[in-house]
């Protein structure tokens, strides 16, 4: 696991994809997958939408990841 992921696991992050983003707790990295819990879907021009369950994102689709300050985002 890369150092940034070790420091980001169990922290609130924004995972940015080409067409949308997810804000949530980076719960785990399993091979090529990132697992987010307590997540919201973020799309331009729309209010954040809460997502039930876990969000699984393929790392190859991730443009960049932002680690939020404690208490940030939401």
TARADA-V185781 format. One record per pair of residues at least 12 apart in sequence whose ideal C-beta (glycine too) atoms are under 10 Angstrom apart, sorted by the first residue. I is the first residue (numbers start at 1). J is the second residue. If there is no record, write none. Layout:
I|J / I|J
This chain:
1|28 / 1|29 / 2|29 / 4|65 / 4|67 / 5|26 / 5|28 / 5|29 / 5|34 / 5|59 / 5|65 / 5|67 / 6|29 / 7|67 / 8|25 / 8|26 / 8|29 / 8|34 / 8|65 / 8|66 / 8|67 / 8|68 / 9|25 / 9|26 / 9|27 / 9|28 / 9|29 / 9|34 / 9|35 / 10|25 / 10|26 / 10|27 / 10|28 / 10|37 / 11|25 / 11|26 / 11|67 / 11|68 / 11|69 / 11|70 / 11|72 / 12|24 / 12|25 / 12|26 / 12|36 / 12|38 / 12|39 / 12|66 / 12|67 / 12|68 / 12|69 / 12|70 / 12|71 / 12|72 / 12|73 / 12|74 / 13|25 / 13|26 / 13|34 / 13|36 / 13|39 / 13|65 / 13|66 / 13|67 / 13|68 / 13|73 / 14|26 / 14|36 / 14|40 / 14|42 / 14|64 / 14|65 / 14|66 / 14|67 / 14|68 / 14|72 / 14|73 / 15|34 / 15|36 / 15|39 / 15|42 / 15|55 / 15|57 / 15|59 / 15|61 / 15|62 / 15|63 / 15|64 / 15|65 / 15|66 / 16|42 / 16|61 / 16|62 / 16|63 / 16|64 / 16|65 / 16|66 / 17|42 / 17|57 / 17|58 / 17|61 / 17|62 / 17|63 / 17|64 / 18|61 / 18|62 / 18|63 / 19|43 / 19|44 / 19|61 / 19|63 / 20|41 / 20|42 / 20|43 / 20|44 / 20|46 / 21|40 / 21|41 / 21|42 / 21|43 / 21|44 / 21|48 / 21|62 / 21|63 / 21|64 / 21|65 / 21|66 / 22|34 / 22|36 / 22|39 / 22|40 / 22|41 / 22|42 / 22|48 / 22|51 / 22|55 / 22|57 / 22|62 / 22|65 / 23|36 / 23|38 / 23|39 / 23|40 / 23|41 / 23|42 / 23|48 / 23|51 / 23|55 / 23|66 / 23|68 / 23|72 / 23|73 / 23|74 / 24|36 / 24|37 / 24|38 / 24|39 / 24|40 / 24|41 / 24|50 / 24|51 / 24|54 / 24|55 / 24|57 / 24|73 / 24|74 / 25|37 / 25|38 / 25|39 / 25|54 / 25|68 / 26|39 / 26|57 / 26|65 / 26|67 / 27|39 / 27|54 / 27|55 / 28|54 / 28|56 / 29|59 / 30|56 / 30|59 / 31|58 / 31|59 / 32|57 / 32|58 / 32|59 / 32|60 / 32|61 / 33|56 / 33|57 / 33|58 / 33|59 / 33|60 / 34|55 / 34|56 / 34|57 / 34|58 / 34|59 / 34|61 / 34|62 / 34|65 / 35|54 / 35|55 / 35|56 / 35|57 / 36|51 / 36|54 / 36|55 / 36|56 / 36|57 / 37|51 / 37|53 / 37|54 / 37|55 / 38|50 / 38|51 / 38|54 / 38|55 / 38|74 / 39|51 / 39|52 / 39|53 / 39|54 / 39|55 / 39|57 / 40|55 / 40|73 / 40|74 / 41|55 / 42|73 / 48|73 / 48|74
